[in-house]
């Protein structure tokens, strides 16, 4: 991912082949990255998508941020109403 050390075990999970699109993505990433053990991890997929289709990840990140912000606002409003 980035130059900083980000440790998340889910990123090291080997991606299983379930469905046509997932199969296509995993095979593409496997061919591009050529891992020694022939296993494609979620981190490899995310890195490849970030390199080749950053707009997709940007939209997902923005949506995640907005939803998290809305939850925080709603939680704060609920606390004010209770107090």
C-alpha positions as CSV (number, residue, x, y, z in Angstrom):
1,X,0.0,0.0,0.0
2,X,1.8,3.2,1.1
3,X,5.3,3.6,2.4
4,X,4.1,3.6,6.0
5,X,3.8,0.4,7.8
6,X,0.1,-0.5,8.0
7,X,-0.5,-3.8,9.6
8,X,-3.9,-5.4,9.0
9,X,-4.2,-9.1,8.8
10,X,-7.1,-9.0,6.4
11,X,-4.8,-7.5,3.8
12,X,-2.7,-10.6,3.9
13,X,-5.7,-12.9,3.4
14,X,-5.5,-14.9,0.2
15,X,-8.4,-14.1,-2.1
16,X,-10.6,-17.0,-3.0
17,X,-12.2,-17.4,-6.5
18,X,-15.9,-16.8,-6.1
19,X,-17.7,-15.4,-9.1
20,X,-16.8,-14.2,-12.5
21,X,-15.6,-10.7,-11.7
22,X,-13.6,-11.8,-8.7
23,X,-12.0,-14.5,-10.8
24,X,-11.1,-12.0,-13.5
25,X,-9.6,-9.5,-11.0
26,X,-7.6,-12.2,-9.1
27,X,-6.2,-13.6,-12.3
28,X,-5.3,-10.2,-13.6
29,X,-3.5,-9.2,-10.4
30,X,-1.8,-12.6,-10.3
31,X,-0.5,-12.2,-13.8
32,X,0.7,-8.6,-13.1
33,X,2.3,-9.2,-9.7
34,X,3.5,-12.8,-10.3
35,X,3.6,-13.8,-6.6
36,X,6.2,-16.6,-5.8
37,X,3.6,-18.8,-4.1
38,X,0.9,-18.0,-6.8
39,X,-1.4,-16.7,-4.1
40,X,-3.0,-13.3,-4.6
41,X,-3.7,-11.3,-1.4
42,X,-6.2,-8.6,-0.8
43,X,-3.3,-6.1,-0.5
44,X,-2.1,-7.0,-4.0
45,X,-5.6,-6.4,-5.4
46,X,-5.9,-3.0,-3.6
47,X,-2.5,-1.9,-4.7
48,X,-3.1,-2.8,-8.3
49,X,-6.5,-1.1,-8.3
50,X,-5.0,2.0,-6.7
51,X,-2.3,2.1,-9.4
52,X,-4.6,1.4,-12.4
53,X,-8.0,2.7,-11.3
54,X,-7.5,5.3,-8.5
55,X,-10.8,7.0,-9.2
56,X,-12.6,3.8,-8.0
57,X,-10.8,3.8,-4.6
58,X,-11.2,7.5,-4.2
59,X,-15.0,7.3,-4.5
60,X,-15.1,4.4,-2.0
61,X,-12.9,6.3,0.4
62,X,-15.0,9.5,0.1
63,X,-18.2,7.6,0.7
64,X,-16.7,5.8,3.7
65,X,-15.6,9.1,5.1
66,X,-19.0,10.8,4.6
67,X,-20.8,7.9,6.2
68,X,-18.5,7.9,9.2
69,X,-18.9,11.7,9.6
70,X,-22.7,11.3,9.5
71,X,-22.6,8.6,12.2
72,X,-20.5,10.9,14.4
73,X,-22.9,13.8,13.8
74,X,-25.9,11.6,14.6
75,X,-24.3,10.2,17.7
76,X,-23.4,13.7,18.9
77,X,-27.0,14.9,18.3
78,X,-28.4,12.0,20.2
79,X,-26.2,12.8,23.2
80,X,-27.3,16.4,23.2
81,X,-31.0,15.4,23.1
82,X,-30.4,12.9,26.0
83,X,-28.6,15.5,28.1
